[in-house]
Every structure is written in C-alpha cells, then in structure tokens.
Amino acid sequence: MTAAVKEEVALGCRVLGVEGQSDLVWGHVSVRDDDGRGAWMKPAGLGFEEVRADHVLLVSSDGEVVEGEGRRHSEYPIHTEIFAARADVRAVVHTHGAHTVAFAALGVPLRPVSHEATLFVPPDVARFTQTGDLILTPALGRAVASTLGDRNAVILVNHGLVTAAADVGTAVMTALILERACRTQLLAMAAGELRHWSGDEEARSKREHCYNTDLIKSAWDYLVRKVPA
C-alpha cells in the first residue's frame, strides 16, 4: 500500500510538470496516510518533473519526517490541516499557477466565460486573503482549510492555488482546470470588457456535462499517457 501511495504522489507531480505547473522546485502534492500518521508529500528541493516514488516523504501533522529521506516542504500545514478538516479529502495539490496568481491580483469575480470556470462557479471561487506569504504554521493551515470549506479549490491571493479531492487525479485535474479558467478570462479581459458568460443555471449544467467523475478520470488518464516513462 505504501509503495502505491508514493507512486500516486510522484505521478501527480510529474503530470503537473508536463502540464506547465512547475515553479522551479516549489509546489507540492500530497496524499493522506491511511493510518492517520500525516501526509505523503513531494519533498523540497525537486521540481515536479523529477519526482519519483522513492523521493516521497511521510510528514506528520507537526512537521516531522516520519518516513523517507530528504527535507519536507515548509508549507506542509496546507496539507495536514486540510486533511484534518475534511474527511472526504484524500489528496491535496498546491501550485503557483501563473495565470491564477495574475487573475487573483485583479480582484474580479471568476466568470464562466469558458467551460473550465463552471467547475468552480457559482458561487465565486474561494479566495484566501489573510496573507500572501507562505503557509508556515498550523494556524495558517487551518485558516486556509476554513476558507476552502467544502469547496474543491481555493486561490491563495498573491501566492497560488490549492485543490482538494478524493484522489490525486481529480486534485491535479482541478488545479489544471482552474489555471485554464483564469488564463481564458485574462485573455478575454485583455481584449476588452467582458460581455458574455454563462448564467448560474447553465454553469451548473455544464459542470455536470463537462466535468463529471468519468470525464475527469478520462482526461487524467490521457495526461498520464503523456508523462515520459
């Protein structure tokens, strides 16, 4: 079981790398430890593309490296505190998606101008504004988890994004789709004033038609096939 979980984390990292979510050695993926010991996480010092199963660490809720060799990420509380708050969440992703960061700095609502935004709105995507600094303490991790609530994603304004899901594939796909949604709206806004987007009823309908569980898995499987062996 441990080997499979470590491979899940590593594969999630490599997909994010292939899909352009790398930020040098920053950003992380985690999976809840089934025995309640903490989070299996990408280690510090490696880019997403480099991560393999034997790199993955088990980090406790107080930041101790329980299994594996290497340095943990300083922002481990993002993961451990979301797991503590959300029994339904098994995987968490944190990246510094450039389009998401740029979009959030504008302080405007995320509009469903494309399919992608319908995965998150309505209501508007959750935004954490308590700090744009790193999430270095359990208290800040709990604040992020509180802002996330029961949602699938939260934007850390001036920082990045966090997604939470029942499995790595869905958490990774959610991060990629949020980045696409922000990129599309930025593109539209660069050309002029936004005039058209889906209303709430249509957005909810598109969410089910475009991003139901089977379609998310199908897209994830496609991305896995793109990852170099």
DOMIGU-676872 format. One record per residue (C-alpha): residue number from 1; z, y, x. Coordinates in nm, 3 decimals. Layout:
% residues N
+-----+---------+---------+---------+
:   i :       z :       y :       x :
+-----+---------+---------+---------+
: NUM :       Z :       Y :       X :
...
+-----+---------+---------+---------+
% end
This chain:
% residues 229
+-----+---------+---------+---------+
:   i :       z :       y :       x :
+-----+---------+---------+---------+
:   1 :   0.000 :   0.000 :   0.000 :
:   2 :   0.090 :   0.244 :   0.278 :
:   3 :  -0.245 :   0.191 :   0.450 :
:   4 :  -0.432 :   0.258 :   0.125 :
:   5 :  -0.240 :   0.580 :   0.058 :
:   6 :  -0.303 :   0.706 :   0.410 :
:   7 :  -0.673 :   0.636 :   0.370 :
:   8 :  -0.676 :   0.826 :   0.040 :
:   9 :  -0.532 :   1.134 :   0.209 :
:  10 :  -0.773 :   1.108 :   0.500 :
:  11 :  -1.075 :   1.062 :   0.276 :
:  12 :  -0.976 :   1.361 :   0.063 :
:  13 :  -0.955 :   1.572 :   0.378 :
:  14 :  -1.296 :   1.463 :   0.503 :
:  15 :  -1.463 :   1.534 :   0.167 :
:  16 :  -1.316 :   1.884 :   0.170 :
:  17 :  -1.451 :   1.929 :   0.521 :
:  18 :  -1.801 :   1.814 :   0.429 :
:  19 :  -1.797 :   2.048 :   0.129 :
:  20 :  -1.711 :   2.358 :   0.332 :
:  21 :  -1.342 :   2.397 :   0.251 :
:  22 :  -1.234 :   2.383 :   0.615 :
:  23 :  -1.041 :   2.671 :   0.767 :
:  24 :  -1.020 :   2.556 :   1.128 :
:  25 :  -0.703 :   2.342 :   1.137 :
:  26 :  -0.539 :   2.486 :   0.822 :
:  27 :  -0.522 :   2.345 :   0.471 :
:  28 :  -0.380 :   2.012 :   0.360 :
:  29 :  -0.398 :   1.717 :   0.122 :
:  30 :  -0.105 :   1.505 :   0.010 :
:  31 :  -0.019 :   1.200 :  -0.199 :
:  32 :   0.324 :   1.132 :  -0.349 :
:  33 :   0.516 :   0.850 :  -0.184 :
:  34 :   0.569 :   0.577 :  -0.442 :
:  35 :   0.921 :   0.511 :  -0.312 :
:  36 :   1.031 :   0.871 :  -0.355 :
:  37 :   1.055 :   0.950 :   0.014 :
:  38 :   0.833 :   1.259 :   0.004 :
:  39 :   0.464 :   1.328 :   0.058 :
:  40 :   0.196 :   1.159 :   0.266 :
:  41 :   0.019 :   1.453 :   0.427 :
:  42 :  -0.250 :   1.561 :   0.668 :
:  43 :  -0.087 :   1.658 :   1.000 :
:  44 :  -0.100 :   2.001 :   1.158 :
:  45 :  -0.350 :   2.065 :   1.436 :
:  46 :  -0.650 :   1.879 :   1.292 :
:  47 :  -0.946 :   2.005 :   1.093 :
:  48 :  -1.027 :   1.835 :   0.764 :
:  49 :  -1.330 :   1.662 :   0.918 :
:  50 :  -1.118 :   1.499 :   1.188 :
:  51 :  -0.852 :   1.333 :   0.976 :
:  52 :  -0.829 :   0.956 :   0.977 :
:  53 :  -0.572 :   0.728 :   0.814 :
:  54 :  -0.367 :   0.680 :   1.129 :
:  55 :  -0.312 :   1.057 :   1.154 :
:  56 :  -0.140 :   1.086 :   0.815 :
:  57 :   0.234 :   1.162 :   0.808 :
:  58 :   0.510 :   1.091 :   0.559 :
:  59 :   0.709 :   1.412 :   0.518 :
:  60 :   1.042 :   1.420 :   0.332 :
:  61 :   1.146 :   1.690 :   0.087 :
:  62 :   1.349 :   1.858 :   0.363 :
:  63 :   1.057 :   1.857 :   0.607 :
:  64 :   1.148 :   1.558 :   0.821 :
:  65 :   0.861 :   1.344 :   0.951 :
:  66 :   0.967 :   1.002 :   0.823 :
:  67 :   0.662 :   0.804 :   0.936 :
:  68 :   0.375 :   0.879 :   1.171 :
:  69 :   0.337 :   1.081 :   1.487 :
:  70 :   0.244 :   1.447 :   1.506 :
:  71 :   0.350 :   1.783 :   1.366 :
:  72 :   0.382 :   1.844 :   0.997 :
:  73 :   0.232 :   2.148 :   0.831 :
:  74 :   0.482 :   2.430 :   0.779 :
:  75 :   0.377 :   2.461 :   0.414 :
:  76 :   0.494 :   2.114 :   0.317 :
:  77 :   0.710 :   2.266 :   0.035 :
:  78 :   0.393 :   2.334 :  -0.166 :
:  79 :   0.351 :   1.960 :  -0.196 :
:  80 :   0.707 :   1.831 :  -0.215 :
:  81 :   0.814 :   2.087 :  -0.475 :
:  82 :   0.514 :   2.027 :  -0.700 :
:  83 :   0.586 :   1.655 :  -0.686 :
:  84 :   0.948 :   1.727 :  -0.776 :
:  85 :   0.845 :   1.941 :  -1.073 :
:  86 :   0.554 :   1.732 :  -1.205 :
:  87 :   0.600 :   1.358 :  -1.258 :
:  88 :   0.235 :   1.336 :  -1.367 :
:  89 :   0.103 :   1.464 :  -1.034 :
:  90 :   0.026 :   1.217 :  -0.756 :
:  91 :  -0.199 :   1.434 :  -0.533 :
:  92 :  -0.194 :   1.797 :  -0.423 :
:  93 :  -0.457 :   1.998 :  -0.233 :
:  94 :  -0.414 :   2.335 :  -0.063 :
:  95 :  -0.711 :   2.514 :   0.096 :
:  96 :  -0.814 :   2.867 :   0.187 :
:  97 :  -1.143 :   2.870 :  -0.005 :
:  98 :  -1.306 :   3.199 :   0.098 :
:  99 :  -1.463 :   3.272 :  -0.240 :
: 100 :  -1.139 :   3.204 :  -0.423 :
: 101 :  -0.946 :   3.435 :  -0.191 :
: 102 :  -1.206 :   3.711 :  -0.224 :
: 103 :  -1.223 :   3.676 :  -0.602 :
: 104 :  -0.846 :   3.687 :  -0.647 :
: 105 :  -0.826 :   4.011 :  -0.448 :
: 106 :  -1.026 :   4.185 :  -0.722 :
: 107 :  -0.757 :   4.127 :  -0.983 :
: 108 :  -1.006 :   4.049 :  -1.259 :
: 109 :  -1.000 :   3.755 :  -1.505 :
: 110 :  -1.188 :   3.439 :  -1.420 :
: 111 :  -1.468 :   3.425 :  -1.677 :
: 112 :  -1.664 :   3.114 :  -1.777 :
: 113 :  -1.998 :   3.255 :  -1.662 :
: 114 :  -2.082 :   2.904 :  -1.542 :
: 115 :  -1.975 :   2.551 :  -1.626 :
: 116 :  -1.722 :   2.548 :  -1.342 :
: 117 :  -1.479 :   2.808 :  -1.476 :
: 118 :  -1.437 :   2.614 :  -1.800 :
: 119 :  -1.224 :   2.360 :  -1.613 :
: 120 :  -0.961 :   2.634 :  -1.578 :
: 121 :  -1.004 :   2.888 :  -1.861 :
: 122 :  -0.896 :   2.960 :  -2.125 :
: 123 :  -0.629 :   3.078 :  -2.058 :
: 124 :  -0.697 :   3.267 :  -1.736 :
: 125 :  -0.636 :   3.073 :  -1.417 :
: 126 :  -0.274 :   3.079 :  -1.296 :
: 127 :  -0.203 :   3.321 :  -1.008 :
: 128 :   0.093 :   3.325 :  -0.770 :
: 129 :   0.169 :   3.680 :  -0.655 :
: 130 :   0.526 :   3.662 :  -0.526 :
: 131 :   0.394 :   3.661 :  -0.170 :
: 132 :   0.063 :   3.632 :   0.011 :
: 133 :   0.249 :   3.488 :   0.312 :
: 134 :   0.287 :   3.119 :   0.389 :
: 135 :   0.495 :   2.899 :   0.158 :
: 136 :   0.758 :   2.805 :   0.413 :
: 137 :   1.069 :   2.733 :   0.206 :
: 138 :   1.163 :   2.503 :  -0.081 :
: 139 :   1.244 :   2.812 :  -0.290 :
: 140 :   0.890 :   2.944 :  -0.248 :
: 141 :   0.752 :   2.596 :  -0.312 :
: 142 :   0.946 :   2.584 :  -0.639 :
: 143 :   0.809 :   2.927 :  -0.730 :
: 144 :   0.453 :   2.803 :  -0.672 :
: 145 :   0.526 :   2.493 :  -0.882 :
: 146 :   0.668 :   2.712 :  -1.158 :
: 147 :   0.357 :   2.932 :  -1.160 :
: 148 :   0.136 :   2.624 :  -1.167 :
: 149 :   0.331 :   2.493 :  -1.466 :
: 150 :   0.137 :   2.217 :  -1.639 :
: 151 :  -0.199 :   2.350 :  -1.516 :
: 152 :  -0.447 :   2.185 :  -1.278 :
: 153 :  -0.469 :   2.477 :  -1.034 :
: 154 :  -0.304 :   2.796 :  -0.917 :
: 155 :  -0.453 :   3.069 :  -0.700 :
: 156 :  -0.221 :   3.197 :  -0.428 :
: 157 :  -0.340 :   3.559 :  -0.426 :
: 158 :  -0.431 :   3.681 :  -0.074 :
: 159 :  -0.382 :   3.326 :   0.051 :
: 160 :  -0.573 :   3.038 :  -0.106 :
: 161 :  -0.561 :   2.780 :  -0.382 :
: 162 :  -0.354 :   2.480 :  -0.485 :
: 163 :  -0.466 :   2.200 :  -0.714 :
: 164 :  -0.265 :   1.914 :  -0.861 :
: 165 :  -0.385 :   1.592 :  -1.022 :
: 166 :  -0.311 :   1.228 :  -1.086 :
: 167 :  -0.529 :   1.118 :  -0.795 :
: 168 :  -0.681 :   1.253 :  -0.475 :
: 169 :  -1.036 :   1.252 :  -0.604 :
: 170 :  -0.950 :   1.471 :  -0.902 :
: 171 :  -0.736 :   1.709 :  -0.694 :
: 172 :  -1.017 :   1.752 :  -0.441 :
: 173 :  -1.282 :   1.794 :  -0.710 :
: 174 :  -1.065 :   2.054 :  -0.884 :
: 175 :  -1.040 :   2.255 :  -0.562 :
: 176 :  -1.415 :   2.241 :  -0.508 :
: 177 :  -1.492 :   2.337 :  -0.869 :
: 178 :  -1.252 :   2.633 :  -0.858 :
: 179 :  -1.419 :   2.758 :  -0.541 :
: 180 :  -1.760 :   2.725 :  -0.710 :
: 181 :  -1.638 :   2.912 :  -1.018 :
: 182 :  -1.513 :   3.202 :  -0.806 :
: 183 :  -1.831 :   3.207 :  -0.599 :
: 184 :  -2.053 :   3.222 :  -0.908 :
: 185 :  -1.857 :   3.507 :  -1.063 :
: 186 :  -1.859 :   3.701 :  -0.736 :
: 187 :  -2.238 :   3.658 :  -0.720 :
: 188 :  -2.278 :   3.785 :  -1.076 :
: 189 :  -2.045 :   4.079 :  -1.021 :
: 190 :  -2.230 :   4.177 :  -0.704 :
: 191 :  -2.544 :   4.222 :  -0.914 :
: 192 :  -2.381 :   4.436 :  -1.185 :
: 193 :  -2.139 :   4.442 :  -1.474 :
: 194 :  -2.059 :   4.107 :  -1.634 :
: 195 :  -2.203 :   4.100 :  -1.986 :
: 196 :  -2.207 :   3.736 :  -2.096 :
: 197 :  -1.970 :   3.441 :  -2.065 :
: 198 :  -1.866 :   3.152 :  -2.286 :
: 199 :  -1.606 :   3.221 :  -2.553 :
: 200 :  -1.286 :   3.020 :  -2.568 :
: 201 :  -1.412 :   2.757 :  -2.813 :
: 202 :  -1.733 :   2.696 :  -2.620 :
: 203 :  -1.542 :   2.690 :  -2.290 :
: 204 :  -1.307 :   2.420 :  -2.416 :
: 205 :  -1.604 :   2.219 :  -2.543 :
: 206 :  -1.784 :   2.249 :  -2.209 :
: 207 :  -1.468 :   2.142 :  -2.027 :
: 208 :  -1.483 :   1.807 :  -2.204 :
: 209 :  -1.861 :   1.772 :  -2.184 :
: 210 :  -1.890 :   1.864 :  -1.814 :
: 211 :  -1.560 :   1.765 :  -1.656 :
: 212 :  -1.415 :   1.469 :  -1.839 :
: 213 :  -1.248 :   1.196 :  -1.634 :
: 214 :  -1.560 :   0.981 :  -1.597 :
: 215 :  -1.778 :   1.270 :  -1.480 :
: 216 :  -1.518 :   1.394 :  -1.232 :
: 217 :  -1.499 :   1.043 :  -1.087 :
: 218 :  -1.878 :   1.015 :  -1.072 :
: 219 :  -1.901 :   1.342 :  -0.879 :
: 220 :  -1.618 :   1.233 :  -0.648 :
: 221 :  -1.793 :   0.904 :  -0.575 :
: 222 :  -2.107 :   1.098 :  -0.485 :
: 223 :  -1.916 :   1.318 :  -0.242 :
: 224 :  -1.752 :   1.012 :  -0.085 :
: 225 :  -2.100 :   0.872 :  -0.020 :
: 226 :  -2.184 :   1.191 :   0.171 :
: 227 :  -1.895 :   1.154 :   0.415 :
: 228 :  -2.001 :   1.023 :   0.757 :
: 229 :  -1.860 :   0.680 :   0.836 :
+-----+---------+---------+---------+
% end
